[in-house]
Structure formats: C-alpha cells, structure tokens
C-alpha cells in the first residue's frame, strides 16, 4: 500500500518455514525479520522498544500475557477479536480489534494507525494505563480489597 515498513515476527510456530519462504519469494527478506523465540528479559523488552505497533493475529486466546507486555511497553495494539482479548482491548479506546482470519482487516487497522499518528498515540497511552491494572502489585491490592470486603460481609472483622 505504499508504506516503507519493516515487519519483525517474534515467536515460533508451525508456519515459520512457509512464511520465511513466502517472504523470500516476494523479495521481502530485507523487510521481514524472523526473530524466533525471545525469552522474557532485556532482549524481549528491546524488541518492544524498537516497535511502533504490535499486532496479535490470534485465532484462539485466553488472556495473552504478550498483549499486556506490549501495552505496558507503550505500543498501540491491533488484536483479533477472540477469546479473552476483548476483555483487555476495548476497540478504539486502548487498541483496535479485528476479525480473526482477516489479513485485510489487519492491514486496514495497521494502515489506519500509520495514517493517524494522534490515534496511535492515544491508543498507546490508554494501553499503558490498561496494562498498569495487570501488575502484580495492582492485582494483589485488588485481591486484598476483595478479601476484606468478603470478611466484613461475613462478620469476620
């Protein structure tokens, strides 16, 4: 669509070899980079820091930690509207949701974020705020608060 882009794929999967072949066949080997598995730590955080947009084109998910990591890294996210993802991503508020199995929907969302930097910035800002709710400290605080309410309701002060 006329954009000068670089795609970095992090992770492994059964389609890696065929995707690598497809990139070579289309002359995209200079633009498509396969990092493979990157363990949690500085190398992974560096991948997030180098990115502008994070895309999770899942077909099935629970609550994907990788999505929370991307949001915590201040990235605008595009994710499939499947499983637990819509619990985390509110379309147009802190990310963009797309139909699963739709490369066209992903491309349109991606293009929209490229053409609307203010939207990309707003989504990234809101995504960071969302990710803060999933820190261990915040989750512990909520658990303690809920337990205190439950104990109080039972008369166990």
Secondary structure, 3 states (H helix, E strand, C coil): CCCCCCEEEECCCCCHHHHHHHHHHCCCCCCEEEEECCCCCHHHHHHHHHCCEEEECCCCCCCCHHHHHHHHCCCEEEEECCCCHHHHCCECCCEEEECCCCHHHHHHHHHHHHHCHHHHHHHHHHHHHHHHCCCHHHHHHHHHHHHHHHHHHCCCC
